[in-house]
């Protein structure tokens, strides 16, 4: 390797920085009450706590021998295969170690400032991911001087472990690389992973899109990601170890991470990382910590929803806070959180040649691979609208917006008409994975029966974007993002399907989610989605849209078939064509459909996510009867009983679901790494759906109308602040079914607030 000129850090300048003392953080007792404290060290990676700044994150744990361990992740650490992997593991040792055998040991996750603190008497270790810089800080304040050693542990010494990847078919031969550890320099360890090749060209060629390769550059080829570890008054003893040069009461390590795309060499990446390390080292840590604390204080002040009154209510309240914390810790990077574990998956080293499996796996493993599954991932992002966490929403929207040009060209090549569609399960650049598309598939039709026609998820993206616009009233967001994206999606639906004799769109062949495949006609989720978003697009200020767009949208809206209805048989949704003269009228999953293949209730998309029916809206009983007749009750993982029951005012069912969602604990020591269920641990669907349910139980909006307590149980007490349309926040206290201390900002919006009687 060519020798790198290394900008050696000034050890004097580094050591003379101001020590980061405690700086003000929120004293909100509701936040502090949800902190998590353990009174004994852990054993392994299954005993970790999460920290993160939205892009750079870590599982943090202690072990019986006194070691502090960090398993470090970054949102854009993607290998040649598009696999999201860890940066590596760092093991920190103190000598002598004041925490070994301590009877007053505590380890606390502090939600108020996003840190993990280990304490015994006057001895403290703090770990925090800087909210404003790509750096994780480890600080030790000790009663007596000690020495610190930090060891870098890597497991991709030959090539990445591809276990758990659902995306691939045909077992293609792609060159893969081991991680690179650079020769240590003075007080710094540096390592990276560089992609010498990429699966991207293969995906394009297998999916008959080779002509687009030059127009849309490879997002994986020559991507380089890694980190540097530096220490206060530290020296490197070898390429994997950093040690303090002398005993001290204050010890410090900084891990600085960097990802670059299309970088020519690891040498260039290393120089860029060195410059970043130098830049951050010149910042006083006290100032950095103060700005970090300010970010977290502002975050918790955006909104809150604290519940009490019963033991279950308290479980719900803590689960809500910890889900929101974990999303904040992992959704400010270039890519959104993965539903199947996000940045907080764990694992351990395996013997050489042993492949990862669910039961025994490396830190890079996750079941269901690295595609984004819309129907799962959306559940993490719906609740961020009411919390006002719009910065956390942007990676989710960007996933689709960045892929829009490619999606439009794919539509032209495949179907010879305008518009865009996205597959339900897609690689982050917007194309189907090869497992779904099919290896050596001569057609442009997905081979997977599960995903072949499953495209309605983008209508839900439009609905989420419109919700953000209604809250923020951000005209630029609507003009530059919502309208181009929505117009492409709606145009696809308008041009892709034939018309029947009455001039109505006939969606066939189609499917209704994954449950009714191949033979569905006019699926209810697609119709409901279009009936929901089209009127809202047409209601946008006219200076945000064109006359041609409005004319097209009006024509498509007029051409939509009605929502299909039918009768129950013995109180339940029947197979298509069955009937019972005494049955109740309900909404069907499609105009025509076959046998079930999964456990979803597509007919209830009219309630959530599209809210065509609900409390305060017409025909509520029709939707409630539909809910009662559903085939597949489910209130954990991606089950939607909770949000749908809340929208329909079904108080006890919504309450039951909220408790189930927020107590479906994982089997790790940090129980809010939610149970893997159908997905992988942490299953963020659980926490996301729980947040949606709880918010909708308390507050539902319809235009300017703000409904409070539409599905709120009388035995639950709440203190809340949530966001509503027209730049509005609503806060107050609920107890025994009564709202007090109501504060609506701006005050003029108070006239639009309606307290819904629980009996309604």
Phi, psi and omega in degrees: 000139177297138181295136181262131174283115189258124179285087187302130178290144174284114180297327179292313180298320181296315185284338182272003177297153176295134177291141181282098175279169177300132176239160190302135173228169181301138176256017181306115183296334180290324177289311182298327180297338181266002174300153184245124181236133174245149185250015177208152177296166178267195181237316184205196186298341178281003179243040187257161172241151183264138167226160177176158177252014181103338180232315179253127187219168179204143162273128185242128176213165173246160178235167187298334180276006178093356180292143168256130185234137176239125171258111195259136180229157175218143190296339184242022178277085188244128182279186178304333183266359186079020181273128177281118184234172178279158172283325181155190182231139179238129180249124184247130181233139175250144178217117354290155184257113184285353183266346180288124178073008181292133179275345180248032181292135169221145171231121188233132168271114181265105179293329186298334180225013175063044182230160170247129181237131176248129188220144171210107184061234181273001182267130182223137168242132177234138177233128180209142178263113185308123184295344187238000181216155182279058187223135169255129181254138173237121182234137176240127173240113191241153178288325179232151182300146177211166174255153181239139174231133177237127182242132176275128179239119180237147181242347178273064183275346175241303177196163181297151176270117184265013178301143178087356180281121183269348194282335196264146171225154176081355178049058183293151179268107178239130178296128178236153185241153170281166174291154179251129172251121183280153173304132184296145177235118173048255186248035184216135169253141182221139178209159181202169167237129182241130181272107179281346181212186185200147175280349186304309180300325179295319178299314180298317183290319179295333182258017172063038181235028182303329183296344182263359187300318182285331183283328182240097187301152180297121181277355182251325184300129178061026167285137181228128180221147181174201187202169173233144178243122179235157182221150176290121181052045181244158176225152178273130178265337170200185186292346183245000188225135177236131182230149176291144184281343179201160177291145180203159176277334177245122181232150185208142171233146174233131173249117181250127185246152179209135169239133174231144179254147178052045178269141189291329184201163175293334179295318178295315178302317182298318178297320179294320178294318179301319178296322179293318177300314181297318180300313182289330181291338181277352178275135176292132184296327179299318179292319178298317182293322178297316179294323176300312180296323178298321180297313182293324177297315178296323179299309182291337178278348179299316183198165174201157176208097184249129187239142178209186178116326177216161176303320179295323179298321180291325174299316180299316183297315180292321178298320178300312182296319184285328173296314181298320178299316183293324176291320176299327182283351188216018181224050173230017180263198183279345180230150181286168178295139173278133181300328186265063173111340180056223179267004189246022171292153179228168178182186182217168181294141178249156175301149179307134177086351180272129182274148178288144173223170180307321187280337186205112193209162178280170179296342182273356187278142168208133176295149179072008165070207193242006170291155171268122179260107189306315187294337175270311188293328181301330184293337176287335192254338176307313186291346182288348176287314180287333178279348181076020182270062186290333176295325179286338179284333191298322176300326178294312178294320182297328178307318182273320181295319181294332182269001186298314180301317178295320180297323179291319180290323176301318179298317180297316182293318185282316192241352176062036172215172185279174178100188181210147171223157178232142176289155177301316177250118186221150170292159191295345177268003167108000183257157176296151174284160187290335176296321179279319182291321180104131180285131182055039177282116183284349183257179174257011180261131180301138179283334183291121175296334182289329189239358193308310183243020187273091186232001188291346184303332181290334174296325177290324175300317177300316180299319178295317178298318179295323176298317178297317179299317182297326178285312188273335186058035181275100184295324180296319178299317180294314185292316189271337186239306185296307189296312178299318181293310182297321181297320179294317182292313181295321178300319177303310180298326181287330185257341188281329189255148175286172176251148176273186184298333180270004180083011180270147176297134176241104182276096180196135359289147184205185176213156176252097189054214178266356188275325178239105191254152172067306193256013176287143175239129180050069182295139184298317180301320181292316179295314180299318179300315179292320178293336178278310190276330184298311177300327180288324174295319180292338180275354177298150176308138187296338179285355177264347183228167180257158176302323180295319178296314181296323178295315178298314182297319178297320181293319179294319179300317180291335183269359182289138174290159178290160172296130184286138178232161178197196183245150174282158171238119183054038175082000184234161171299130184258167170301152183300134179096345177282161180202161178210113185302333181265001183288163178273151177285131179222167174275138182263162179288343178191167176296324172215147184200163182252215182283153179286143178237352180212188187245041181256165177240079187300331182297338183271004171296344176293337178267299172226131015268353194268346168052041171288335177238153177167181179301130180085002180245160181295157172059036180299322182297323178301315180289323177295320176296323178296318178298315181297332184268002185300146182279332192232079173299133177199126182233024170227174183053231182270010174297145188243018178305319184298299179302320182290319177296320179296314179301324184270007176074022182269088195299306186293324179291321177295318179299314179302316181293318180300318178296316180298316183295320184268005174234015176275068190287151175281174183265014174267169185297326174272096192294342181279004158282086196305149179310135184299328178050237178279352190244248182204154184271133357287133177270094185291349172303319182303305182293323180296313179295324177298317178298316179301313182302310184297318179298315182289334173296327186266320188214131173225139182242145176219099188066234178273346182288128178245114181258123176257142177065035181294339178211039187263127180285143184293335183272005176253132175260147181216143164243131191213154165215117181229159181264147182222167182304158178065047174052046186247141167239145180234125178223156181172193182231136178240129177208132182054037177076010181244144179257126175232170179053035181290128177229119179246127180237123359288157186301328182299337182281351180299332180291345181265359181274131178236127174273118183271128178293134178303338180278350184290000000 
